[in-house]
Amino acid sequence: MTADWGEKCTADLMSRYVSKEMGYGVPKEGWRICLAHEFREKRKPFQAKDVSLSNVLEHVGLGIRYLKWWYKKTQVEKKAPFIDMFRAQPLRQIYGAPLGGIGGGTITRGWRGEFCRWQLNPGMYHYKTVTANQFTVCLRREGQTVYQQVLSVERPPTLQSWNWGYCGEYAFYHALYPRAWTVYHLPGQNVTLTCRQISPVIPHDYQDSSLPVAVFVWDIQNKNDYALDVSIMFTMLNGSGHRDDNKSGGHWNEPFHLEKEGEAVSGVLLHHCTTVNPYTLCIAAREQPHREVSHQTAFSPKGTCNGLWSDLITDGQLDSPTGSSPPTAKGENVAAACAVRSSVPAQSRETLEFCLAWDMPQITFGSREKEHSRRYTRYFGTEGDASPALSHYALTHYRQWEESIEEWQKPILQNRYSLPSWYKSALFNELYFVTDGGTVWTELPEDADISGGVRTEDGGLPAQPAVVKEYGRFAYLEGQEYRMYNTYDVHYYASFALIMLWPKLALSLQYDIAGSVVDQDPIERLHLMSGQYSPVKTKNVVPHDIGDPDDEPWQRVNAYLIHDTAGWKDLNLKFVLQVYRDFHLTQDNQYLRDLWPICQAVMESEKKFDLDGDGLIENSGYADQTYDGWTVTGPSAYCGGLWLASLCVMCKMARLVDNEERYEYYRDILDRGSAAYDKLLWNGKYYNYDSSGRDHSTSVMSDQCAGHWFLRASGLGEAFPKEKIQSALKSIFDLNVMSFAGGQMGAVNGMRPEGVPDRSSVQSDEVWIGVVYGLAATMIHEGMYKEGMRTAEGCYRTVWERLGMAFQTPEAYCEKGIYRSLAYMRPLSIWAMQLAIDTSLKDQTTSGPN
């Protein structure tokens, strides 16, 4: 991929920007786009109709069973399926950086300024652009309003008295998560506004990072030779625009003022009084000398809304009535407004500060069985009255957050080895999913027992491990469209972001998984792929996931019912590999001691798949691994490689816990398995997909080195011959990367040795972005820095610059036409690339990566 091609992609996003103004304090690095930009390519989501005829014929039974289950779920139970093959989310090329910290719910603001994606109820998404949620600017000179404009390019059919249709060619958006900037040059006014959006997402911070708040700092540059009075008005609907918002009525607003420690904030509280998961929204502004904060407690977001518009245009302030608004009637909506006015001298800059907060302290999931307290309630209480305190805290602490964010990001942004700009953007912006992955972060109840019923003395866990008790429980979805928490085969890839940035949350998640390993659920249910009944959860097997937010996560695991996941060989192995990787990066000896018995138990469950005693596990049939679209028979490169890597770390852990007998046991299996792996799968250039001898057995799988990758990330690497790993990676680069889509779309999952994509399944000709980032990390570990960067760059350019999928990176796309599962967990694996770079820099203190 040439530098010219990458520069052209980036420049194209800004090609319609006509102003020369670049705003105040906007960084060089990040994702930048003009508000007038239109993406030329419009892709469609993968749906049932996109399955090829051959695959349809092969899986007729699955299709019939899924259709019956889907009908029962949607039409009888009136619930959303955990995967909906008939109603996938259409691609909306509008999203920007989400607002809010970790686990308290999120509100996404689009790159054109719209408030357009909502996840306040845990794990349940609502895609609605709320017209009333806007920022408006008012300019006054010598007592007269000379300009008043909604800072939106839209021209909606409601609120017609407002001045809509801001010219997007005079504005651009810039994201470097967890911050974002929007620069508005006001045509003909010689004034530039820069709105800086800050969310408290701070590595290694377990307090402020949990807060459901965002701050908007408006820098106003007056380049005229005369002073101006400038007002910014923030309007917000009481609710999220969901069709059920006004179903029962009873919502109300009230103004507030809070002063403490010499700092004051004022604004409006919007109480959304639903029966389930009620919450309060808060729009507020910081009071400062020479700033006038005003409000409108309630206005109707229907009709022309001339009253509010005229109120602001009269004097740049709102009327600020006292008292609460009456509760809304059934079917009625209500909104509120907060405005700040400041005088800006000629050729000067002034700053106005707003906050959006939301307080939903106690949550229930779909089953309504249990109530959970969000993490931030440890610091702000569970009474539902924390919004004023949250906004006050945010407006008086955001500068400290920014200092911490800059301190964290600066070494990468100013990397002396000149990391490419696209990589810096991808690394930080892909982190959006840590907050916007339907994420929940809850306190551990005093009576909770996560051990699965098996205590430490019996080879299990403490009822309340110290790290879980102190740092709470964490869960995120496989994807916004694949609604299962902590899907473990995918978390294997995404986990690098957590273990590197919030390691306590990574360890807490591991304890939860470990507790579910020893647990079992003998209730039998129909699995849609096989048509057979089997237990929901088998003992000593890692679950596929910890549950559906529309049910009761942690209480009922394995929401995934396509396959019987008891036979998924990669889940147990991925648990073992993560345990050691996490120990290597944290040096937490208690964690290793606690989870060592669980690792032994799951390895014994895996060993039964060594059918012929050669030390190598075998696959049989369909869906034995994360690539559940490919049929696998006999030992495979993927699962076989994970097995050998797991044996390697079991040897290492046995030595760490002074168990020489277990070391010899695993070493013997590793030696025999390694010989069998090479004999059955190595073809002289790479490891065959599997050993079945079928047509696709010799396909080049892009993820064949997944086990070795984790060994290198764990400071190990002795399980696989170095020359064979490098040969395999070269084959992947030559075929899966450079022979696919002109080398500009990353690595396709499967490639035939003759240089055409493997189309034997619905997933083999897809590109999985998270897998590509992991592959790139493996290349970097092996000294193939340029090849790794080239491989990953294709995915970033495709997703963020060509397809308009910013802040909704999908699981997969094909070379043409379709994508699958927007806003997916796996691309967080880009942080594995950073670990590989960090590791290589430690080994090369005098020169950059090769």
N, C-alpha and C positions, 0 to 999 in steps of 0.2 A: 504494500500500500504506500503510495507516494505521499510525501508531505503536501504536495500541491492538491491532491485529492481531499485530504483531511481539511486543509485550509479552505477549500472551496465549499465543503459542507458547512463549516462553521460560518463562513461569510454569508452563505445563502440565507441563513436564519435572520441576518441583519440587513439584507439587501434593500429592504423597503424603508429603512430608517433614513429620514431626510435631514434631521437636525444634526448639528455638530456638538450639541451639549451632551456630556457624558456623566452628568450627575455629580453628587458629592459622596466621596468615600466608597465608591463602587470598586471592588477588587478586580484585578486583571483576570484571575482564573475563575472558571465556573461555566454554567450553561446560560447563554445569552440569546434572546430572541426579540425581534421587533413585534410590537402589538398588532401590526398590520399583516404579519406573516400568515400565509396559507400553505399548508402541507399539500403537495401535489398528489402524493400516493395515499389512497384510502383503502385500507385492508379490512377484511371481514373476519369475524371470529370463526374458529373451527367448531363445527356442529355435526350432529349425527349424519347429515346429508353429505358431508365431505369425506366420509369413509369410502374407500374404494370398493368396487364390486367384489373383488376377491376376499377382502377382509369382512365385508358384509356377509358373504356366504359362509365364511369360517366361523362367524360369531352371531348367527341368527338367534340362537338361544339366549345369548346375553341381551340382544336387542329387545326381544320379546319380554324377558324378565325385567329389564330396566324400565320399559314403557309401562308395565303394570305397576311397578314400584313408584315410578314418577307420578302416575295418575293418582294413586292412593295418597301419596305425600301432598300433592298440590291441591287436589280436588276434594279429598275426604278429610285429611288432617289439617288442611289449609296452612301448610308450612312450606318453607322454601327448601328444596333439596340441597344436600351438602355439595353436590355438583349437578348443575342443570345443563344437560346437553341440548336442550331445546330452546333455552332462553339465555344464551350467553350475552354478556354485556357488550353492546356495540362500542366500537372505538370512538371515543370523544377526545380529540387532540387538543385538550384545553388545560390539563392539570399542571399545577405548580407545587411548590413546597408546602407540605401540610403544617398546620398550626398545632402547637401543644407539645408537652413533654411525653414521657413514656408511660403508657398504661392507664391514662386518664381519659381516653377518648381523643378523637382528632376531628378537626374541621379543615378541609383542604381548600386553599385559595388558588384559583387558576392563574395562569401567567398573564391573562388579560385583566385580572383583578376580581373575578367573580368568586363568590363563596359557593362551592359546587359539589363537594363530596363530604358526606357526614358519617361519622362512626362514633356516636355518643352512647347508644346501646351497645354493650360489649360484643364485638365481633360481627355485628350486623350492619351492613352498608346501605346507604340511601344516597342515590345520585340525583341531586336536584340543585339547579342553580336558582338561588333566591334573589329575585330582582331587587327587593328593598335593601339588601345588604350592600352598601356602597360607601365610598368616600367621595365627598364633594368639596370643591375649593371655591372660595369667594374672595375676590380682590376688590379693595375699596381705596379710593384716592380722594383726599380732601372731603371726606364725608359722603362720597357717592360710590355706589357699587358700579364697577366698570367691567366686571367679568364674573360669571358664576357658572360652573360647569361640573356635572357629574363625571368623575374620572373613569368612565366606562365607554368602550367603543360600541356598545349595544344600543339598539333603538327598540325597547320593549313596547308592547301594546298597553301597558299600564303605567301609572305615575306620569301621565302625559305632560303635566305642568313642569316637570323637571327638564333641564337642558341636557339631553342625551347626545350620543354620537360623537364623543371625543375622537379626534383624528389619530388613529393608531400609528400613523407614520411618524409622529412626533414623540413616541414613547417606546421604551424597551424594558424588558424584564431580565433580571440576572439572578441566578440561583447558585448558591454555594451552601448547601444544607449544613447546619440548621438555620441558616439565614438566607434572606432573599431581598433584592432591591428592585424597585420599579422607578424608573426615571421618566418624568413627564415634563416636556418642554411646552409651555403654554403659548400657542401660536399668537404672535402679535403683542404679547405682554412683556417679553424680555424677563420672564420669571421661569425658573426651573425648580420643580419639586422632586425630591428623592425620598421615597417611602422605603424605609428599612424594616424588614420583618424579622423578628427574633423569637425563636422558641428555645426553652431551656433544655437542650439535649447536649449534655456535657459528659464526656467519658470519665469513668471512675467516680462520678457523683451519683449518690443514691438518695438524695433528698430533693434538691431543686429539679433534677431531671424528671421527677415524677409529677411535676405540677401541670395542671390543665390550663395553661395560660399562653398567650403570645403578646408581644409588644410591637407596636408600630411607631417608629420614630420618623417624623417628617422633617426633613431639612429643606428650608425654603431659601433659595438664592434669588435675591432681588438685584438684577443687573441694570436697573434704571438709575437715572440721576435724581430720582425723587423717592420719598418714602411711600410705602404701601401698608395698609392694614390687611392682613391675610388671615382668613378663617379656614379651618378644615372641619368638616362635619362628618361624623361616623354614624350611619344608620344601620339598624339591625332588627330583624324580625324576631318575635318571641316564638321560637321553634326552629325547625330545620326545613320547613317547606313540605314535609311529608303530608300525604293525603289525610293521615289520621291526626294531624296537629290540632285541628279545630273540631274534631269529632264530638267531643263532650264539652268543650268550653272550660271556663274556670281559670284561665291564665290571666295574670295581671302584672303590672310594672310598678316600680316605685323608685324615686330618686334617692341617692345616698351621698353622704359626705363622711369621709374617714380621715382623721388627723391623728398621727402618733409619731413620736420621736422627731418632731419638727417638720414632718412631711405630710402633705395633704393630697388626697385624690377625691374626685367627685365624678358622678356618672349616674347610670340607671341600671337597676336590677330588673331582669325579665324572668319572672317566675313561671316555669312551664310545669303545670300541675297535673301530670299524667298519673294514672293509677300505678303503673309499673315504671320504675326508674325515673321518678321526677327529678328535675334539675333546674338550676338557675343560671341563666346567661348574664354576663355583666359587661357593659361597655363603659369605660372610664377614661379619664384624662388626669394628668398630673397638674396640680396647681403650682404655679411659679410666679415670681414677680413679673409684672407687665404681661401676664397672660390672663385672659378672661375665659373661664369655663362656664358653659351654659348647657341646657338640656331641654328636650321635649319628652315628657314622661311617656306619652302615648300618641300614636297617630295611626290611621288606617292605611295599610299598604295597598288598598284597592282604589280604583278611580284615579283622578288626576293628582290628588294630594297637593293641591295648590297652597294650602295653608302653611305647611312646613316650608315649602320653597320660598314663599313670600316672607315668612318670618325671618329666614336667614338673609334674604336679599335686602331687607329693610336696613339692617344695621350690622350685619355680620355676626349676630348673636341670636340665640333662641330664647323663648320667653321664660323658661325655667319655672314652670308651675310647681307648687308644693303639693304634697299628698300623693296618694297612690291612685292608680287608674282603677276603675271598676273591673271585676272579673269579666272575661269575654263571654258572650253568649255562644251557644252551640252554632258552629259554622262560621264564627267570626275570628278574624286574625287581628293582631295588634303588633305594632312595632314601636321602637323608641329611637331617639337621636341624642348624640352628645357632640358638642362643638367647642373648639378652642380658637380664640382670636388673639393675634399678636401684631404689634407694629414692627415692620421690617424696614430699617433705614435704607437709604440709597446705597447701592453697591455693598450690601451686607447680607449676612445669613442669620437666620433664626431657626430654632428647633421647637417642634411641638410633639408631645408624647401621649400616645393612647395605649390602652390595654383591652384585650378581649379575654375574658375568663369564663369558665363554666364549671359548675360545682354539682356533680352527681356522685356523692360520696359512697353510697351504698348501692350495689348492683345485684340484680338477679339475672340468671341466664334464662333460656327459653322454657325450661321445665318449671321455673319458679319454686324450686325445692329449697334452695339455700340462699342466704344473703351474704354477700362478700363485701368487705371494706377495701376500697382502693388504697394504694400505697400512700398517696399524699395525705390521707386522713390521719396518719401518724403525727403529722405536723399541723394540720388545720382542722381536725375534728370531723365527726360523722353527722353533725346535726343539720347539714344542708344550708348553713348560714355563712359559709366561708368566702363567698365571692368578693365582698369588699376587702377582706384581709388578703386574699389572693392577688387582687389587682394592685393593692397598695404594695405588697411585697415585690411583685413583678416590676412595677414602675420605679421602685427604689433599689432594685438589685440587678437590673438587666445589664448595666455597665460591667458589673463583675462577671456576669455570664459571658459577655462578649470578650472580656480579657481572657477567660479560661478557654473559650472556643479558639481565639486567635493563637494562644500559646500552644494548643493542641495541633492546629492546622498549619502553623507557620513553617515547621521543619519540612513538611511535605511540599507546601506551596513554593518554598524557596529552596528546594532541594538542590544541592550543589552539583548533583549529577544530571540535572536538567531532565527530570521526569516530564513527559509530554503533557501538554495542557489538557488534552482529552481525558487522560488518565486521572488527573487531579479532579476534574469535574465528576467523572464517573465514581471515583472512590468515595467522595463525600456525598454526592447527591443520591447514590444508591442506598445510603443509610436511611432514607426516608421510611423504608419499610419497618425499621425497628419501632417506630411510633405508629405508622399507618398500616400495619399488618393486622388490623383488628385486635391490637395488642391489649392485654390486660396484665396488670401488676397489682397483686392484692396482698393484704396482710394475712399471715397464717393464724387462724383462730386458735384460741388457747386450748381447745379440746381436740384439735386436729391430730390425726395420726397418718403420716404419709408412708409408713413402713410396709404397707401391704399385709400387715398382720404377722410378719416374721421379724423378731427382734434381733439385735446385734449378737446376742449370745447364741442364737440359732442360725447364724449366717445371714442375718438380715440387716436392717437399718435401725437407728434410733427413731422413736416416734416423731420427734421434732429435731432434726439435725440443726446444729447451731447456725449454719449459713442460711437455711430457709427461715428459721425463726427470726433472724436479724434482718434479712434482706427481702423476705416475702417470696411469693410465688409468681412466676412469670410464664406467660403463654402468648404465642403469636400464631396467626393462621398460616396454613400452607400457601394460601393466596386469597385475595379478596373474593375470587369466584370459586375457589376450592376450600370450602369452609370447614376445616379441621384444624384443631389446635396442636401445635408442636409435632407436625407430621415428621416422623423421625428420620426417614430415609432422605428427606429434603433438608432437614435441619443439619444433617451431616455436612452439607456444603455451606449453608448460611451461618453455621455456628461460629465461624471465624470472626465475624463482626462482634458477637457477644463476648467471646473469650478474650479478645484483644482490647475491647473498650469498656465492657461492663462484666468483668469476669465473675463477680458474685452472682449475677443473674444466670450466667451460663452454668455455674455449679449448682445453683438452686434447681434449674430445669433438669439437670442430670439426676439429682436426688429424687425428684418426682418420677422420672422415668424408671429409676432403679426400684422405687417402691412398687411401681406397677408391674415390674418384671416378676416379682415373687407372688403377685396376686393372680387370681384366676376368676373367670366368669363362665361357669359351665352352661349357661343358657344358650341353647342352640338357635341359630338364625340362618336364613337362606342367604347364600352368597351368590351374587348375580352372575358371575362368570361361569362357575361350575354347575350351578343349579342344585347344589348339595347343601345340606345343613351341617353346621359344625359349631363348636363353642365360640362365643364372642371373644374370649381371651384364654389362652393356654398358659399354664405356669411355666416360669423360666424362659419366657419368650418376650422380647421387647415389643410393646404395642406399636401399631402403625401410627397412632395419634392418641391424644388424651381426651378427645371428645369434640362435639359440635356445640358452638355457642347457643344454638337453638335448642339444646338439650341441657345437660349438666356436666360440663368438663370437669376433669379430675375424678368425678364420681363414676362416670361411665365412659370407658375408653373405647378405642377402635370404632369411631363413627364410620370409617371406611368399610363398606360392605360389598365392594366389587369382587374382591378375592378373599379367601381365607388367609390372613396374613401370618398365621402360625407357620406357614411354609416359606415365608420370605427370609431367605438366608442372609440377606445383607443387613437386616435390622440389628440383629444381635452383634454382628461383627462391627458395625458402625458405632455401637455403644462402647465396645471394648476399645476401639481406636480413639474415640473421643475421651474416654476416661484417662488414657495415658497422655494424649495430647494436652488435655487440660492441666494435668499434673505437671507436665514439662514446662508449661507457660506460667503456672501459678506457684509451683513448688509447695502446694498444700498437702502436707503429709496426712492430715486427718481425712481428707477427701479420698486419698488413695487407699488408706486402710479401711475406710467404710465401704468403698465400692469394690474392693478386691474380691470378696466372696461372691458378689453378684456377677462379676466378670467370669469367675470360674463356672458358675451355674449356667450362664448363657453359652459358654464355650462347650460345655458338655451337651447342651441341647443341639448345638451345631454339629458336633462330632458324629452324631448318628447319621448324617448325610455322607459320611465317608463310607460309601457302600462296599468298596472292594479293598479297604484297608491300606490304601497306598498313601495315606496322609493328606489326601485332597478331597474336599467335599464336591458332590455332584449336584447337578440340577436335573429336575425331571418335569417336563410339561411347561405350563404357562405361568408367567408372573411370579417368578422366584426372586425378583430383584427390583430395584428402583425403575428399571426400564421395562415396565410391565406391558409394553406393547410387543415385545419380541419373545418368540418362543425359544426356549433354551433347553438343550439336552446334553447331559454329561457335564464335565468340568467346563467352566467358562473363564474367559480372561478377567471379567469383572468380579464375579463372586469368588473365583479362585484366588485372585489377587488380594481381595479383602481378607480372605481366610489366612493366607500366608502372612500378611501384614499384622493381623490380629495375633497370630502365634508368636510373631516377633516381639510384639509389645507385652504379651503374656510372659515371655521369658524375661523381659526387662523388669516387669513388675514383680515377678517371683523373686528375683534377686533383691529388689528394693525392700520386700517384706521378709527377707531371710528365709525363703522357702526353697531350698535347693532341690527337694524332691519334685516339686512342681516345675521348677526350671528344667530339670532333665526330662520330665514328661513332655512338656511343650517343645523342647528342643528336638526331641526324637521325631515328633510329628512334623515339625517344621522342616527338618532335613529330608524326610521322605516325601513330604508334600511338594517341596521345591523341585525335587528331581522329577516328580510326576507332572508338575505344572509345565516345566520346560519340555519334557518329552511329548506331552499331549497337545500343547498349544503353541509352542514357538515354531515359526516357519522360516526362520533365518532373517526376517526383517521386522516382524512385529508378532504380537500374540493374537492368534486367531480368536474370532468372536466366541466360538465354542468348539467342542471336539466331536460334534454329532456327525460330521461329514455331509450335512445338508448344503444346499446351494449357498446359503448365507453364512456358513460357518467360517469362511475365509474373509468375511468383511472386516474392514478396519474400523474398530470402535474407538471413537475419540476419547472415551473415558476408561480405556483399558488399564491405565496406570493409577487408578483412584486409590488403591491401597498404598502404593509406593509414595504417592503424594502426601498422604498422612504421615508416613514414616519420616519423610524429609521435614515436614512441618513440626515433627516431634523430636528433631535432632538425631534421627536414626536413618537407616538406609541400607542395612546389610541383607535384606531378604531377597533382593533382586539384583542380578548382575548389572553393573553400571552400563556396560557396553550395550546390553540388550535394551535397557530402558531408553538410552539415547537413540538407538536405532528405531525403536518403536515411536518415539516422539518425532523423529525426523520423518518417518512414514506418515504419521498423522498430519504433520505440517504440510508435507508435499501433496497429500491426497485430500484429506478432510478439509483443509484450509485453502491451499492455493489452487486446487483443482475444482473448488466449489465457488460458484458465483464470482468468478474472477478474483478470488482471494480477498473479497471485500465484505463478507458477511459472517466471519467467524468460522467455526468448525462444525460441519454437519455431523450428526450422531454416528451415522454409518456410511461408509464409502466402500464400494467394490474396488478390488486391487486394479481393475482396468480404468478407474477414474470416473465412474458414474455413481451417483448416490444409491445407496441400498434402499429399495422401496418395498421390502418384504413385509413391513408392518406400518402402522399408522404413526409410529414415532421415529422410525429409523432414518427418515429423510428430513427430520426437523433439526433445527439448531436450538440447543438449550443454553441460554445465556449464562446461567449459573455454572453449568458444566464447563463452558468455554473459559470462564474466569478461573476455575479450578485447574483446567488444563494449562492455561497460561502460567499459573503459579508453579505448576510442576516443571514447565520448561525453564522458568527463571531459576528454580532450585538447581536444575541441571546445567546451568550456565548458558542456556539458550535465551538470553534476555531479549534480543531483537525479535526472535520468532514468537516469544510469548507476548510481547507488546503488540506485534502485528496481528496476532490471532485475536486478542481481546479487543483491539481497536475496531475491528470489523463489527463486533456486536454493538459497541457504544455508538458508532456512527449510524448504524442501521436503526437502532431503537430511538435514540435521542435526537438525531438530526434529520433522518429520512422519513421515518414512519410516524413521528409525532407522538411517541409513547413515553414522554418524560413523566417521571413520577408515577408510572404504572408499568414498569418493565415486565413483560410477560414471561411465562415459563418458556415459550417456544415460538418460533416462526419458521415458515418454509421459505424456500428461495423466492417463491412468488405467491401472491394471493391471500394467504391466511396467516393467522397467529392463533395462539392458544393460551388461555388463562392469564388475563391481565393482572398486574400488580401481584407478583409472585415472590415467595420467600427466597428462592435459591440464589438470585443474583447478589445477595449479600456476600457471597463467596469471593467477591472482588477483594475483600480484606485479606484473603489468603495470598493474593498477589503482593500486598503490602508486607505481609509477614515474610514472604520469600525475598523481597527486596531488602528488608531489614536484615535478614539472615545473611544474605550475600554481602551486604555492606560491612557486617561484622567480620566477615572472612576476608574482605578486601578493603583495608583501611587506607590504601594509597591510591586506588583507582576505582573507577565506576564499574558497574556490571558490564560483562562482555557483550 
